[in-house]
Amino acid sequence: MKELFDLFYKQLQRIDLSFQRYLLNEINWQSRLIAITGARGVGKTTLLLQHIKQQFGLTPTDVLYVSLDNLWFSGNRLFDLVTDFEQQGGKWLFLDEVHKYSNWSQEIKNIYDIFPDLKVVITGSSILEIYRGNVDLSRRAVLYQLYGMSFREFLALEKKINFPAMSLNDILSNHISIAAEINGKTKPLSHFKCYLQHGCYPYYKEDKQFFHSKLNNTVNLILENDLPAVENLEMYSIRKIKKLLWFIAKKVPFTPNITDLANEVGVSRNSLLNFLTLLERAGLVNLLTDNSKGLNVLAKPEKIYLNDSNLVFAFEPNKPNIGNIRETFFFNQLKVKNQVNYTKQTDFVINGDYFFEIGGKNKGHEQLTGLQNAFLALDDLEYGFGNKIPLWLFGMMY
């Protein structure tokens, strides 16, 4: 156990507290079992270590953080480690990358049931479903999901300017005054294009020049490591999923014919729908569905987008479609706190009530004719007017 504590303390020494993700202060850290999921690269490990450093200092003896992909676990059981840790006065246990440990759900259930005074926090891939696997943990764990960085967070990390998160109603009702306040402190439009290219993942700071190459590598790790670890997929299926993602990336926003797409990829219709769901859970695509048609057809998306604009630039670096980038950004930012659905009248309907068209600053109102609660989210605007709202402002919501 000593070697795990030594590694833990070294990681705490290196962790920086100057920038913190939105979720850090939303979590009820007093819950007995907390599960945090999120796509690879969004900052789950940093979030855990920041919380520990802030709350417990640099060398806590009753706290242990460990990643379950550590080679130590190739010859040791998690339950045995926890037993020793609890007997030595351990109170808080932080387990990173749980999906890398076989039989993780059963052992964590046992830990929860046998050590009632021990608080446990686990993190895993966004593909992870805590009610799946050998044991249903959903009744025991409080679940949180960490999404990629918002434009608001990008401004905090890149320019050290902190703005409060705003609700959709705040923006719709007060967008002119909000935009005026933000423009008084920085020039959001000058930073927005940078965010669209490389601002969704905190690790872009390590090396902006090769960020898109690293992002492509991250995608490969998700497909080749995370998916098989969680879903027990064979290499044949992984190759088909890669082909599906490549096909989508070349055509987004993509309005799919499921039968044709299944034939193109070389799988059955049901397998294709399952693969799309996996790609969405992995944080690689967003599926836009028509909520008005009922639950029976929710598995069939009306449109498919890449998850975020950074992926658009990573897959199509030369001439990405600007209309696709704008819609991808809007969908990506709104889905965190709102329900985003397909509608025939406009690009999106939010929470079943608000209709949105996305475009450049000269886009007209034609498609909004006859609709109540209808708005234009427009690029290249510093300020809006009436129902015309700057697109970047929708990145200030978390």
VOPAGU-2260 file (C-alpha; in pm, 1 decimal, decimal comma):
REM VOPAGU-2260
SITE   aa  ch    i         X         Y         Z
SITE  MET   A    0       0,0       0,0       0,0
SITE  LYS   A    1     290,7     236,2      68,2
SITE  GLU   A    2     381,7     258,9    -300,4
SITE  LEU   A    3      23,7     362,6    -382,5
SITE  PHE   A    4      34,1     637,6    -119,7
SITE  ASP   A    5     373,0     757,7    -248,9
SITE  LEU   A    6     234,0     787,1    -602,8
SITE  PHE   A    7     -80,9     956,8    -472,0
SITE  TYR   A    8     119,4    1221,9    -283,0
SITE  LYS   A    9     335,9    1293,5    -587,9
SITE  GLN   A   10      24,4    1350,3    -798,0
SITE  LEU   A   11    -119,2    1586,0    -535,9
SITE  GLN   A   12     201,5    1790,9    -538,5
SITE  ARG   A   13     169,4    1850,6    -913,2
SITE  ILE   A   14    -199,4    1936,5    -924,6
SITE  ASP   A   15    -291,6    2298,9   -1003,9
SITE  LEU   A   16    -593,1    2460,7    -837,1
SITE  SER   A   17    -607,6    2778,0   -1046,5
SITE  PHE   A   18    -869,3    2643,9   -1291,6
SITE  GLN   A   19   -1151,4    2416,0   -1182,8
SITE  ARG   A   20   -1427,0    2248,1   -1383,1
SITE  TYR   A   21   -1790,6    2343,5   -1325,9
SITE  LEU   A   22   -1881,1    2006,5   -1170,4
SITE  LEU   A   23   -1642,8    2035,4    -875,5
SITE  ASN   A   24   -1881,9    2253,4    -675,5
SITE  GLU   A   25   -2199,5    2074,4    -789,4
SITE  ILE   A   26   -2110,2    1739,1    -633,7
SITE  ASN   A   27   -2236,7    1646,9    -287,8
SITE  TRP   A   28   -1908,6    1503,2    -165,1
SITE  GLN   A   29   -2069,9    1372,8     154,5
SITE  SER   A   30   -2259,1    1097,0     -28,8
SITE  ARG   A   31   -2139,6     747,2      58,8
SITE  LEU   A   32   -2089,0     637,4    -301,3
SITE  ILE   A   33   -2038,2     882,8    -587,7
SITE  ALA   A   34   -1991,5     782,2    -952,0
SITE  ILE   A   35   -1849,1    1036,6   -1197,6
SITE  THR   A   36   -1851,0     947,5   -1566,0
SITE  GLY   A   37   -1723,8    1142,3   -1863,8
SITE  ALA   A   38   -1547,7    1108,3   -2196,8
SITE  ARG   A   39   -1175,8    1049,4   -2201,0
SITE  GLY   A   40    -981,3    1375,0   -2167,7
SITE  VAL   A   41   -1246,7    1598,7   -2008,2
SITE  GLY   A   42   -1065,9    1618,4   -1671,8
SITE  LYS   A   43   -1211,1    1358,3   -1431,3
SITE  THR   A   44    -875,8    1273,2   -1271,6
SITE  THR   A   45    -784,2    1639,0   -1221,0
SITE  LEU   A   46   -1124,6    1706,0   -1066,0
SITE  LEU   A   47   -1073,1    1430,4    -806,5
SITE  LEU   A   48    -722,2    1541,3    -715,8
SITE  GLN   A   49    -824,6    1906,7    -690,7
SITE  HIS   A   50   -1102,0    1818,3    -447,1
SITE  ILE   A   51    -864,5    1610,2    -236,0
SITE  LYS   A   52    -596,0    1879,4    -229,8
SITE  GLN   A   53    -845,3    2151,1    -134,6
SITE  GLN   A   54   -1019,1    1951,2     136,1
SITE  PHE   A   55    -746,0    1730,5     282,1
SITE  GLY   A   56    -408,4    1889,3     202,6
SITE  LEU   A   57     -99,0    1735,7      46,2
SITE  THR   A   58     -35,8    1428,2     266,5
SITE  PRO   A   59    -365,3    1299,4     408,4
SITE  THR   A   60    -338,1     962,3     580,9
SITE  ASP   A   61    -708,3     877,5     588,2
SITE  VAL   A   62    -758,3     952,0     216,0
SITE  LEU   A   63    -639,5     742,7     -77,6
SITE  TYR   A   64    -661,5     807,7    -450,1
SITE  VAL   A   65    -567,5     528,3    -688,0
SITE  SER   A   66    -623,1     458,5   -1056,4
SITE  LEU   A   67    -742,9     105,4   -1122,4
SITE  ASP   A   68    -536,7      80,8   -1440,2
SITE  ASN   A   69    -225,7      77,1   -1217,1
SITE  LEU   A   70     -15,9    -236,6   -1270,2
SITE  TRP   A   71     -36,1    -295,0    -893,9
SITE  PHE   A   72    -383,5    -437,8    -948,9
SITE  SER   A   73    -259,1    -703,8   -1187,5
SITE  GLY   A   74    -144,5    -892,6    -877,6
SITE  ASN   A   75    -366,7    -749,6    -603,5
SITE  ARG   A   76    -740,3    -733,7    -535,8
SITE  LEU   A   77    -919,3    -405,6    -482,8
SITE  PHE   A   78   -1121,7    -547,7    -193,8
SITE  ASP   A   79    -803,4    -651,5      -9,2
SITE  LEU   A   80    -658,1    -301,2     -52,2
SITE  VAL   A   81    -974,7    -143,3      84,0
SITE  THR   A   82    -982,0    -382,8     380,5
SITE  ASP   A   83    -626,1    -285,9     476,8
SITE  PHE   A   84    -696,1      82,8     417,4
SITE  GLU   A   85   -1008,5      81,5     635,7
SITE  GLN   A   86    -833,3    -107,7     915,9
SITE  GLN   A   87    -562,8     161,7     919,4
SITE  GLY   A   88    -819,3     438,6     966,6
SITE  GLY   A   89    -906,4     516,0     603,9
SITE  LYS   A   90   -1220,9     724,1     556,0
SITE  TRP   A   91   -1224,3     850,5     194,4
SITE  LEU   A   92   -1141,5     636,2    -108,2
SITE  PHE   A   93   -1115,1     773,6    -462,9
SITE  LEU   A   94   -1104,2     509,8    -738,2
SITE  ASP   A   95   -1021,8     632,4   -1088,0
SITE  GLU   A   96   -1078,4     442,5   -1415,3
SITE  VAL   A   97   -1292,4     168,9   -1256,4
SITE  HIS   A   98   -1384,8      26,1   -1596,5
SITE  LYS   A   99   -1023,0     -93,1   -1629,9
SITE  TYR   A  100   -1070,5    -335,5   -1338,2
SITE  SER   A  101   -1252,5    -662,0   -1400,5
SITE  ASN   A  102   -1547,7    -735,6   -1173,2
SITE  TRP   A  103   -1538,7    -376,7   -1048,6
SITE  SER   A  104   -1911,4    -351,3    -981,4
SITE  GLN   A  105   -1925,7    -656,5    -754,3
SITE  GLU   A  106   -1626,3    -549,1    -546,6
SITE  ILE   A  107   -1754,1    -192,3    -509,5
SITE  LYS   A  108   -2094,2    -325,2    -400,6
SITE  ASN   A  109   -1918,7    -538,2    -138,8
SITE  ILE   A  110   -1712,6    -239,2     -23,5
SITE  TYR   A  111   -2026,9     -27,3       6,2
SITE  ASP   A  112   -2212,7    -294,0     205,4
SITE  ILE   A  113   -1929,0    -405,4     435,6
SITE  PHE   A  114   -1767,9     -67,9     518,6
SITE  PRO   A  115   -2057,1     171,0     596,5
SITE  ASP   A  116   -1827,8     443,8     735,7
SITE  LEU   A  117   -1611,0     459,5     422,6
SITE  LYS   A  118   -1694,6     721,0     157,9
SITE  VAL   A  119   -1613,0     606,4    -195,7
SITE  VAL   A  120   -1587,2     807,1    -518,6
SITE  ILE   A  121   -1542,8     623,8    -849,2
SITE  THR   A  122   -1481,6     755,1   -1199,1
SITE  GLY   A  123   -1515,2     578,8   -1530,3
SITE  SER   A  124   -1571,7     615,7   -1899,1
SITE  SER   A  125   -1890,2     787,5   -2012,1
SITE  ILE   A  126   -1974,6     452,5   -2171,8
SITE  LEU   A  127   -2005,4     308,9   -1823,0
SITE  GLU   A  128   -2353,4     238,3   -1695,6
SITE  ILE   A  129   -2355,9     172,4   -1322,7
SITE  TYR   A  130   -2671,3     -35,4   -1349,4
SITE  ARG   A  131   -2497,7    -265,7   -1596,4
SITE  GLY   A  132   -2237,9    -531,8   -1530,3
SITE  ASN   A  133   -2275,8    -803,2   -1271,6
SITE  VAL   A  134   -2431,3    -580,2   -1006,7
SITE  ASP   A  135   -2681,2    -293,6   -1011,5
SITE  LEU   A  136   -2520,0       0,1    -827,9
SITE  SER   A  137   -2781,2     256,0    -928,2
SITE  ARG   A  138   -2962,2     236,1    -591,2
SITE  ARG   A  139   -2637,2     294,1    -403,9
SITE  ALA   A  140   -2443,5     548,0    -611,0
SITE  VAL   A  141   -2513,8     914,7    -681,1
SITE  LEU   A  142   -2427,2     963,8   -1048,0
SITE  TYR   A  143   -2270,0    1273,3   -1206,6
SITE  GLN   A  144   -2146,0    1330,1   -1561,9
SITE  LEU   A  145   -1857,6    1560,0   -1650,7
SITE  TYR   A  146   -1893,8    1712,4   -1998,5
SITE  GLY   A  147   -1634,1    1883,8   -2214,0
SITE  MET   A  148   -1543,6    2244,7   -2141,2
SITE  SER   A  149   -1796,7    2517,2   -2211,2
SITE  PHE   A  150   -1699,7    2845,0   -2376,7
SITE  ARG   A  151   -1740,9    3006,5   -2032,1
SITE  GLU   A  152   -1482,3    2767,0   -1887,5
SITE  PHE   A  153   -1250,4    2825,9   -2183,0
SITE  LEU   A  154   -1248,1    3199,2   -2104,7
SITE  ALA   A  155   -1168,3    3118,0   -1741,9
SITE  LEU   A  156    -880,3    2887,1   -1836,5
SITE  GLU   A  157    -739,8    3084,7   -2128,4
SITE  LYS   A  158    -798,6    3444,7   -2017,3
SITE  LYS   A  159    -842,9    3409,4   -1637,6
SITE  ILE   A  160   -1184,4    3576,5   -1665,1
SITE  ASN   A  161   -1462,9    3418,9   -1462,9
SITE  PHE   A  162   -1827,6    3471,7   -1546,4
SITE  PRO   A  163   -2118,8    3306,1   -1364,7
SITE  ALA   A  164   -2303,9    3025,5   -1541,2
SITE  MET   A  165   -2635,2    3139,0   -1688,8
SITE  SER   A  166   -2961,7    2956,2   -1749,1
SITE  LEU   A  167   -3134,6    2945,2   -2085,1
SITE  ASN   A  168   -3408,8    3172,3   -1948,8
SITE  ASP   A  169   -3145,1    3425,1   -1836,2
SITE  ILE   A  170   -3002,6    3440,1   -2186,8
SITE  LEU   A  171   -3335,7    3459,2   -2365,6
SITE  SER   A  172   -3465,9    3735,8   -2137,9
SITE  ASN   A  173   -3150,6    3943,0   -2080,9
SITE  HIS   A  174   -2908,6    3862,4   -2362,0
SITE  ILE   A  175   -2838,7    4227,6   -2449,8
SITE  SER   A  176   -2733,1    4329,3   -2098,4
SITE  ILE   A  177   -2541,2    4002,9   -2045,9
SITE  ALA   A  178   -2352,0    4049,6   -2372,9
SITE  ALA   A  179   -2274,8    4410,1   -2277,4
SITE  GLU   A  180   -2127,9    4301,6   -1943,5
SITE  ILE   A  181   -1911,4    4031,0   -2101,7
SITE  ASN   A  182   -1795,6    4255,8   -2387,3
SITE  GLY   A  183   -1698,7    4514,9   -2126,4
SITE  LYS   A  184   -1444,1    4271,6   -1979,2
SITE  THR   A  185   -1320,6    4082,8   -2286,2
SITE  LYS   A  186   -1386,4    4039,4   -2657,8
SITE  PRO   A  187   -1568,7    3706,0   -2676,2
SITE  LEU   A  188   -1577,6    3692,3   -3055,4
SITE  SER   A  189   -1198,0    3710,1   -3072,4
SITE  HIS   A  190   -1175,8    3397,5   -2851,7
SITE  PHE   A  191   -1476,3    3208,0   -2984,3
SITE  LYS   A  192   -1313,2    3076,0   -3301,8
SITE  CYS   A  193   -1018,0    2949,6   -3095,7
SITE  TYR   A  194   -1259,1    2769,1   -2865,1
SITE  LEU   A  195   -1437,5    2606,1   -3158,4
SITE  GLN   A  196   -1105,6    2466,7   -3280,9
SITE  HIS   A  197    -941,0    2353,3   -2958,7
SITE  GLY   A  198   -1126,6    2460,7   -2645,4
SITE  CYS   A  199   -1344,7    2164,9   -2547,5
SITE  TYR   A  200   -1076,3    1953,9   -2377,6
SITE  PRO   A  201    -852,2    2096,8   -2101,5
SITE  TYR   A  202    -541,8    1917,9   -2229,3
SITE  TYR   A  203    -527,4    2147,2   -2534,1
SITE  LYS   A  204    -307,4    2369,2   -2312,0
SITE  GLU   A  205     -29,3    2110,0   -2321,7
SITE  ASP   A  206      38,7    2156,8   -2692,9
SITE  LYS   A  207    -196,7    2355,4   -2916,6
SITE  GLN   A  208       3,7    2280,1   -3230,6
SITE  PHE   A  209     -52,5    1904,8   -3207,9
SITE  PHE   A  210    -384,6    1912,0   -3024,7
SITE  HIS   A  211    -590,6    1772,2   -3312,6
SITE  SER   A  212    -344,5    1487,7   -3358,1
SITE  LYS   A  213    -373,5    1406,9   -2987,6
SITE  LEU   A  214    -752,2    1429,7   -3009,6
SITE  ASN   A  215    -749,4    1172,9   -3290,8
SITE  ASN   A  216    -535,4     950,9   -3068,8
SITE  THR   A  217    -786,8     998,8   -2787,9
SITE  VAL   A  218   -1067,0     884,6   -3017,4
SITE  ASN   A  219    -869,4     571,4   -3105,4
SITE  LEU   A  220    -812,4     496,6   -2736,1
SITE  ILE   A  221   -1185,1     530,7   -2668,7
SITE  LEU   A  222   -1269,2     292,3   -2951,7
SITE  GLU   A  223    -988,8      41,1   -2900,2
SITE  ASN   A  224    -955,9      43,0   -2518,4
SITE  ASP   A  225   -1259,6     190,0   -2344,4
SITE  LEU   A  226   -1534,1      35,7   -2556,0
SITE  PRO   A  227   -1400,3    -322,6   -2530,3
SITE  ALA   A  228   -1335,0    -279,7   -2155,7
SITE  VAL   A  229   -1695,2    -179,1   -2087,8
SITE  GLU   A  230   -1892,1    -364,6   -2353,4
SITE  ASN   A  231   -1676,2    -675,8   -2419,3
SITE  LEU   A  232   -1673,9    -601,3   -2791,2
SITE  GLU   A  233   -1454,0    -799,0   -3026,3
SITE  MET   A  234   -1214,9    -639,5   -3276,1
SITE  TYR   A  235   -1456,6    -711,7   -3562,7
SITE  SER   A  236   -1718,4    -486,0   -3401,2
SITE  ILE   A  237   -1460,8    -218,6   -3320,0
SITE  ARG   A  238   -1358,2    -202,4   -3685,9
SITE  LYS   A  239   -1723,0    -160,5   -3787,0
SITE  ILE   A  240   -1772,6     116,2   -3530,2
SITE  LYS   A  241   -1462,7     295,0   -3661,9
SITE  LYS   A  242   -1600,5     271,3   -4013,8
SITE  LEU   A  243   -1933,8     409,9   -3894,2
SITE  LEU   A  244   -1768,8     703,9   -3718,8
SITE  TRP   A  245   -1556,4     783,1   -4024,3
SITE  PHE   A  246   -1867,3     773,6   -4245,3
SITE  ILE   A  247   -2055,1    1007,9   -4010,6
SITE  ALA   A  248   -1760,1    1248,2   -3980,9
SITE  LYS   A  249   -1751,5    1298,7   -4357,4
SITE  LYS   A  250   -2121,6    1384,3   -4380,5
SITE  VAL   A  251   -2221,1    1572,4   -4062,5
SITE  PRO   A  252   -2476,2    1698,3   -3994,7
SITE  PHE   A  253   -2598,0    1366,3   -4124,2
SITE  THR   A  254   -2963,3    1273,5   -4183,8
SITE  PRO   A  255   -2940,9     895,0   -4184,8
SITE  ASN   A  256   -3137,0     628,8   -4362,7
SITE  ILE   A  257   -3072,4     354,7   -4108,6
SITE  THR   A  258   -3111,0      65,2   -4351,2
SITE  ASP   A  259   -2878,3     222,8   -4608,6
SITE  LEU   A  260   -2626,3     317,5   -4341,8
SITE  ALA   A  261   -2629,8     -35,8   -4201,1
SITE  ASN   A  262   -2559,8    -171,9   -4549,7
SITE  GLU   A  263   -2278,0      79,9   -4597,8
SITE  VAL   A  264   -2111,3     -26,8   -4272,2
SITE  GLY   A  265   -2187,4    -395,8   -4325,5
SITE  VAL   A  266   -2392,7    -469,8   -4014,1
SITE  SER   A  267   -2754,8    -537,1   -3925,7
SITE  ARG   A  268   -2996,0    -253,7   -3856,4
SITE  ASN   A  269   -3009,9    -340,0   -3484,3
SITE  SER   A  270   -2630,6    -354,9   -3460,5
SITE  LEU   A  271   -2605,1     -15,9   -3627,0
SITE  LEU   A  272   -2847,7     142,8   -3379,7
SITE  ASN   A  273   -2652,3     -15,2   -3093,7
SITE  PHE   A  274   -2323,5     120,0   -3234,6
SITE  LEU   A  275   -2471,5     470,1   -3263,9
SITE  THR   A  276   -2580,8     455,0   -2900,9
SITE  LEU   A  277   -2231,1     346,5   -2796,3
SITE  LEU   A  278   -2072,9     630,9   -2992,0
SITE  GLU   A  279   -2306,8     877,9   -2823,1
SITE  ARG   A  280   -2234,4     742,2   -2475,9
SITE  ALA   A  281   -1862,8     754,4   -2554,3
SITE  GLY   A  282   -1890,3    1128,1   -2618,6
SITE  LEU   A  283   -1810,5    1104,6   -2988,0
SITE  VAL   A  284   -2145,8    1184,5   -3149,8
SITE  ASN   A  285   -2474,2    1352,8   -3059,5
SITE  LEU   A  286   -2797,2    1198,7   -3183,3
SITE  LEU   A  287   -3080,6    1440,8   -3253,2
SITE  THR   A  288   -3417,4    1272,0   -3203,0
SITE  ASP   A  289   -3778,7    1375,6   -3261,3
SITE  ASN   A  290   -3940,0    1371,7   -2918,3
SITE  SER   A  291   -4288,5    1420,0   -3064,6
SITE  LYS   A  292   -4293,3    1072,0   -3217,2
SITE  GLY   A  293   -4288,9     889,8   -2886,5
SITE  LEU   A  294   -4056,3     643,0   -2720,5
SITE  ASN   A  295   -4087,3     368,2   -2982,1
SITE  VAL   A  296   -3867,6     550,4   -3232,5
SITE  LEU   A  297   -3621,7     721,0   -2998,7
SITE  ALA   A  298   -3354,3     476,9   -3108,5
SITE  LYS   A  299   -3368,6     620,0   -3461,0
SITE  PRO   A  300   -3198,8     961,3   -3481,7
SITE  GLU   A  301   -3324,4    1223,7   -3724,9
SITE  LYS   A  302   -2978,1    1381,0   -3747,7
SITE  ILE   A  303   -2630,3    1285,5   -3631,8
SITE  TYR   A  304   -2362,5    1533,5   -3525,9
SITE  LEU   A  305   -2011,8    1490,6   -3394,6
SITE  ASN   A  306   -2006,1    1558,8   -3022,3
SITE  ASP   A  307   -1818,8    1887,7   -3037,2
SITE  SER   A  308   -1660,6    2131,5   -3279,5
SITE  ASN   A  309   -1305,7    2024,5   -3184,5
SITE  LEU   A  310   -1380,5    1680,3   -3330,5
SITE  VAL   A  311   -1504,1    1844,2   -3651,1
SITE  PHE   A  312   -1166,4    2017,8   -3694,3
SITE  ALA   A  313    -975,8    1703,0   -3596,7
SITE  PHE   A  314   -1152,3    1490,4   -3860,0
SITE  GLU   A  315   -1178,4    1758,4   -4131,2
SITE  PRO   A  316    -895,3    2010,0   -4070,4
SITE  ASN   A  317    -887,1    2174,7   -4413,3
SITE  LYS   A  318   -1236,6    2300,6   -4495,3
SITE  PRO   A  319   -1487,5    2214,4   -4223,5
SITE  ASN   A  320   -1840,6    2331,4   -4297,7
SITE  ILE   A  321   -1911,4    2645,9   -4095,1
SITE  GLY   A  322   -2285,1    2573,2   -4073,7
SITE  ASN   A  323   -2210,3    2230,4   -3926,6
SITE  ILE   A  324   -1965,7    2381,5   -3676,2
SITE  ARG   A  325   -2224,3    2632,0   -3554,2
SITE  GLU   A  326   -2497,5    2371,2   -3511,0
SITE  THR   A  327   -2255,5    2127,4   -3346,0
SITE  PHE   A  328   -2153,4    2393,1   -3092,4
SITE  PHE   A  329   -2513,4    2486,1   -3011,3
SITE  PHE   A  330   -2622,1    2123,3   -2965,0
SITE  ASN   A  331   -2314,0    2043,2   -2756,1
SITE  GLN   A  332   -2359,9    2334,8   -2515,2
SITE  LEU   A  333   -2738,5    2317,5   -2477,1
SITE  LYS   A  334   -2761,2    1942,8   -2409,6
SITE  VAL   A  335   -2580,2    1968,2   -2073,3
SITE  LYS   A  336   -2865,3    2145,9   -1894,3
SITE  ASN   A  337   -3153,8    2117,6   -2143,3
SITE  GLN   A  338   -3340,6    1874,3   -2367,0
SITE  VAL   A  339   -3249,1    1920,1   -2732,7
SITE  ASN   A  340   -3470,5    1768,5   -3001,7
SITE  TYR   A  341   -3536,5    1765,4   -3374,3
SITE  THR   A  342   -3820,6    1963,7   -3529,6
SITE  LYS   A  343   -3918,2    2005,3   -3894,3
SITE  GLN   A  344   -3973,7    2379,9   -3858,0
SITE  THR   A  345   -3628,1    2487,0   -3735,2
SITE  ASP   A  346   -3282,9    2349,6   -3657,6
SITE  PHE   A  347   -3361,9    2262,7   -3294,3
SITE  VAL   A  348   -3637,8    2274,8   -3035,7
SITE  ILE   A  349   -3525,2    2313,9   -2673,1
SITE  ASN   A  350   -3721,3    2173,4   -2379,4
SITE  GLY   A  351   -4015,2    2128,9   -2616,2
SITE  ASP   A  352   -4087,7    2503,9   -2606,2
SITE  TYR   A  353   -3815,4    2714,9   -2769,5
SITE  PHE   A  354   -3740,1    2700,8   -3142,9
SITE  PHE   A  355   -3393,6    2791,9   -3272,7
SITE  GLU   A  356   -3240,0    2857,9   -3610,6
SITE  ILE   A  357   -2860,1    2868,3   -3618,9
SITE  GLY   A  358   -2662,0    3071,5   -3871,9
SITE  GLY   A  359   -2444,1    3368,1   -3962,9
SITE  LYS   A  360   -2522,5    3725,0   -3861,9
SITE  ASN   A  361   -2720,8    3797,5   -4181,1
SITE  LYS   A  362   -2959,7    3502,7   -4148,6
SITE  GLY   A  363   -3324,9    3607,9   -4180,0
SITE  HIS   A  364   -3642,1    3525,4   -3988,5
SITE  GLU   A  365   -3819,7    3335,4   -4266,8
SITE  GLN   A  366   -3813,0    2992,6   -4100,1
SITE  LEU   A  367   -3948,8    3136,7   -3775,9
SITE  THR   A  368   -4272,1    3265,4   -3933,7
SITE  GLY   A  369   -4576,8    3160,1   -3734,6
SITE  LEU   A  370   -4376,6    3020,1   -3441,1
SITE  GLN   A  371   -4394,2    3147,3   -3084,9
SITE  ASN   A  372   -4082,3    3143,8   -2865,0
SITE  ALA   A  373   -3861,4    3135,6   -3174,3
SITE  PHE   A  374   -3504,4    3268,6   -3181,5
SITE  LEU   A  375   -3200,4    3309,0   -3405,3
SITE  ALA   A  376   -2863,3    3207,8   -3260,1
SITE  LEU   A  377   -2620,6    3393,8   -3486,4
SITE  ASP   A  378   -2245,4    3379,5   -3529,7
SITE  ASP   A  379   -2020,8    3686,9   -3566,8
SITE  LEU   A  380   -2237,7    3906,4   -3342,3
SITE  GLU   A  381   -2107,9    4089,0   -3036,6
SITE  TYR   A  382   -2458,8    4195,2   -2934,4
SITE  GLY   A  383   -2804,6    4074,5   -3026,8
SITE  PHE   A  384   -3135,8    4250,0   -3070,3
SITE  GLY   A  385   -3488,4    4119,5   -3007,8
SITE  ASN   A  386   -3489,5    3749,2   -3086,2
SITE  LYS   A  387   -3144,5    3762,2   -3249,3
SITE  ILE   A  388   -2891,1    3631,5   -2995,3
SITE  PRO   A  389   -2512,6    3592,2   -3033,8
SITE  LEU   A  390   -2424,8    3225,9   -3081,0
SITE  TRP   A  391   -2126,8    3243,1   -2843,0
SITE  LEU   A  392   -2357,3    3345,2   -2557,4
SITE  PHE   A  393   -2500,8    2992,3   -2548,1
SITE  GLY   A  394   -2156,4    2875,8   -2435,1
SITE  MET   A  395   -2200,1    3050,0   -2099,0
SITE  MET   A  396   -2451,9    2803,7   -1954,0
SITE  TYR   A  397   -2229,5    2576,4   -1740,5
